[in-house]
Amino acid sequence: MASLRWSFCFLVLYATLLTHCHGRRCQPEKHVALFVFGDSLFDAGNNNYVNVTAESKANFEPYGMTTFKYPNGRFSDGRIAPDFIAEYAKLPYIAPYLHPGYHLFVNGANFASAGASALGETHQGSAIHLKTQLGYFKNLARLFRRKLGDAGARKLLERAVYLISIGANDYPGSSISNSSRPSPSQEYVDMGIYEQGGRKFGFPSVPPILLLPSRRAGTVASKDETEKITELIKLHDNTLSRALQELERQLHGFRYSKTTLSTFLSERINSPSKYGFKEGEIACCGTGPYRGLWSCGGKRRVKEYEVCGNPREYVFFDSAHPSEKTHQQLAELMWSGPPNLIGPYNLKALFEL
């Protein structure tokens, strides 16, 4: 019965997209779905439905305290960047793939999981890593082919936009390890998404790890360690850029948008008032120096925490994640930023292609 309801809902929704008809032949209008992969920056609540500890969940108060008024698994006081991007693209919020009540996959799906890595060597057993997320996506692509036929599925997947935020958790403990592969996520683009039809991608690079409240609250890094971490973040960003340029040359129809997240956050941390914030270094929710101890909500190992009165005044909501206002500014940059800040395409251009 559940399968029949799923099929009925799927086909009814897709039928609403069929608006250009000529005789007996109808072609779908240019409907563009949104598929989201990655870690806690983009997780809309998938970890609510897997067996992980509270360290990797945000399904308790005060998460979700502003826009939604209830905790839903987003590591934010409200919406996250994919929510705003969906709004700009005139899509509904893209729900977590594992949500048992979500079946409207023609609009897209969110596979992201807090703690996820590209290499799958960190946070073992506490996240849905990128390889597994891509497995879910392949299962969904097979479902599209069954429901829509090969041509219909291919059209939907080629028109879709794919957001991928991954890499920070490949640097364990919020510090950089000796990784010889600083931009591993690109290995999976042609292996997992492109071969299924994906052509349009959006990537934020890794955040400025040393500037997160969680890092500031920990042991002060030595000068050598600081220089090493700073250099490897630059290396990651440069390697990501080169990998994307190479994929664009190698893969027919591949288009991408890249945002330098380290620059975006560093600017707001160092000059918060310029961007409408009052506080750039201290988190809204947490405890200890900079409210940087991983304690927001009191469900993790550290139980004590405090929460600010107005998260919109803060760049960070908890010790490692941006506030809704920061997410909105990131989404605005990704959506319509100029070529000197984001490129070679912005997301608006990708949705219109």
Steps between C-alpha positions, in 0.01 A plus 500: 500500500782744588667422168176568311452833681862592418448420131174693488649811668805486275305472178241763596773749588694431182181533297463856631831581333371400156379825354629525142284270286486456124230259388546188704862570584584694816844621604584600859552868557844604619467373853836504683547276804755555776712219647715568806801302626746563779549553870344700784512827308228363269339225714123555519448218750611168351683413821164499679429169328826311552659352810750770594568673830382847601845628398384470138139612544318831533149375575467676835452858618619768446574386143225625270399770752430780250336420167367153571439542876597135554817288461512308173856382454649814342813626679362854504252717683289484183550443130821391332641605162325225295164617642557852371629372166184291464294814572687698235444215251126496586525151646370375835760436770689187401433249776750241626502190283452272800189677626237223497221734387682665208417372151508806272841416358439670165581822686826349624637345818746591775751222576735704725599367841673675790846354547523369145833487323608440142762241586278312746793453739384739771194493726451131420153384601383851587403635158378415152819549302512627142536154346178387672322823405590432137363148539169648614502729199560210261206318657287809441620525139389140444164589649466794261570269206231259615240774554585740217678282246862541392440819302293668772748409773795619294330833432421556868855410612672706229296811585554462875755695706724313746641669812796332672652620829765252611862491616521669840448172686788341312710717730429322833439690819451828314870502420684403187657157476779402266274434205658459161158544338369837612201502264368144495135570426556554128594135456132421541345749257556304179474165682170560675298794370622583151450144375138521616445818302611779733656797323464809723681522835550747784790475745593702807858430606611422856446755782778690681548227762730702729238773533209282613393555864566132568860541392550825689371330818753218473873484537672794337682383190872557473628734233619205292164322530311818414710553191458136399122508537471832317715369216303177468167684488639706213625179340156342535334801337753517217479125439121518492520778240743302284293182530184681391677662206630160396155342529357780287754415229450125525124461548262614228242747631655525848440845654579617851482780753766528771484714814806560717341439840817585692501853357124543547512406871833670577364833380199475732702374795753781470257781407155395628344847504573541129258213434233587756626294797604604848718197578732308269710286731269384782225247424139566595463159668757308704723544799860574586730740315328639191210265591715260306449182700275252316209527743211684332176345623658313790459156337865433429792419729512854637158576648538865596418757236355846450320646202488859379180702470528583129688259270480751214769702676746208482700356211499159674203332664693221673869432537550384142198601293370829358179671604201517267594857406848387398350213302273748323794719403688194377200391295465849351866494399471152350179592319590832340861585589721664235771305311783649707349348817335186370539327173522431223119481542277600789213269597238720339676456168525125551128472571429695182725291274 
